[in-house]
Every structure is written in structure tokens, then in C-alpha cells.
Amino acid sequence: MSETRPERPPFQIGGLGEIAIRCRDMGAMCAFYGDVLGLEVLTQRHADLIFYRLVAGVAGHTQVLALFSGDQALAGATSTLHHIALGLTPPDQDRAIDWFERCGQPYRIEHFDWIGWRGVFTADPEGNTVELVAKLKEPHP
């Protein structure tokens, strides 16, 4: 992706979708974000994964802070970054997938039916995971 592109990408990032932090001490992190900062719990999928509601986001995608208890080796022994997520509309997400195909940018798609989101995951040049996320439908309980 280092060569100069003859055109601009055919999609537009609408905002931050998610901040995800890998935690060494989930109890302390949950106490800080929930009790100290007063963030509202959106959902807790299990003991090792909790989502806090931030604000309304792009096209129905709520901006969230996610706390994960997980393997530090995935992003380096000193990093607590799990990934960043950038919100966009479903049509722009489709255009991003097409753009990645044309540019040869590796990606993978993951569906989150429990909340109605689709994530398109890729990596930046430093190896950080970047997700382009859109709300496609209403969640399945």
C-alpha cells in the first residue's frame, strides 16, 4: 500500500466506532470505567468481555469502550491496545470492502449478530488491528 493511489477511497469514515483495551486486571478496569467515570454498561458478554456505552455514533452504531481480558502476546507484551474501530454507514462499508479488494489490502469480515454489527478487520503498517464497523440490522437476543 505504499505506492501512490490515483484516486481517493470511495467511502468516508463517519466516526469512532469502538475503543477496545486488553486488560491485565479486569476488576480494577471495570471499577475505573464504571464507577469512577460512570460509563453505562451496554452488555457484558462474559466475565472477560464488557462493553460500555459512550455516545450515539454513525448510522445507528453506538460508540463503545470495550474491555477484554486476554492474551498480551497478540498485540505485543507491552501493548494494551486490542483494536480500534471506525464507524461508517453500511453502503460505505461495502465500498471499503471493494476498495480493499482493488488495493490488495488484506481483510476479514466478522458478523456480530447479538448487536447487529458487521466488522471489516485489517491491519495498519505497525500491525495494529483496525476495524471498519457498521450496524446492518437490529440485534438478535
N, C-alpha and C positions, 0 to 999 in steps of 0.2 A: 504494500500500500504506500510505498514511499514515492512512486512516480507521480507526477502532476496530473490531476484529473482535468479533463477538458470541460467538465460541466459540474454543477453543484448537485448534491444529492436531491432526489425528488421528494423528500419528506422533510418535516420540520419537528424538532423536539419541542414538546409543549411545556415541559416542566420536570421537576424531580419526581420520580415515582416512589423510590424507596431508598432508605439508608439501612444497610444491614451490617451489624457488628458481631464478630465472633467473640465470645466472652469466655474468660477464664473462670470467673465467679458469677454465675447467673443470679444468685440470690442478691449479691451486692448491686449488680447492674439493674435488676428489676426494681430494687428498692430505690435506687437513684432516679431512674426514669419515671417510675410510677409514683413514688412517694415524694421525692424531692422536687422533680419537675412537674408532677401532676398530670402526666400523659395518660390518656384513657386507653385501656386495653381494647384492641379491636378483636383479637382472638388469640387463644393460646392453644396451638395445635397439639402440643405435648410438653413435658417438662423442659425440653431442650429447645423450644421454639415458641417465641411470643412476639406478637405484632402490636404496636401501639399506634393509634390514630394520630396523625399530625393535622392535616387540613384537607379540604376538598382539592382534588387535583384535576387532571386533564380528562375530559370526556367520561366522567364517572369513576375514574380510578382514584381512590383515596390515597393520599400521600401517607406513607407509614415509616416508622422506625422498627426494624426487626432485630431481635436479639437471638443469637444462635449459640448454643454450647456445642463446640465442635473441635475437630482436628486442626491444630495450629499448622501442621505441615502443608495443608492445602494452599495457603497463601504466604508461606514463609513463617519461620519460627517467631519473628518479631512483629508480624502484622496482625492486627485485629480486624482488618477490612475483609468482609465476606464478598460483597459486590456492591456496585452502585446500579440503581435502576432509574432510567429516564422515561418519563411518561409521554405517550403520544396517542393520537387517535388510531382506531383500527385501520382506516384507509392508509394513513401514513406508515403504520407498522407493516402493512402489505408492501408498500413501496420500498421500505427499508430492506425487507427480505429480498425483493427483486434487485435492489441496488447491491446488496452483499453478494448475490449470485453473479451479477455483472462484474463486480470488482474483484471477485475471488476471495472475499473476506469470509473466513470460516465462522460458522454459527451453528447453534442448535436451538430447537424450539421446545418449550415445555408448557403444558397446559395446567392451570390451577383451577379446576372445576369448582372447588369448595368456595372460591371467591369470584369466579367468572373471568379470570385474567389469562392472557397468553403472554409468555415471556420469550423474547428472542435474545439468546445469550451469545456473546462474542467476547473477545479479549482485546485489551489495549496493548500497545507495544511493550509495556512493562509487565504484562501478564495478569493485570487486574481484570476481573470479570465485569463486563458491562452488559446490563440487561436493558432492552427496549421493551417496555411493558404497556399493554393496552387492555382495557376492560372490554370483553367481547360480548358478555351476556350476564344475566343475573346468576348469583351463586346457587349451587346445589347444596342443600343442608346435609 
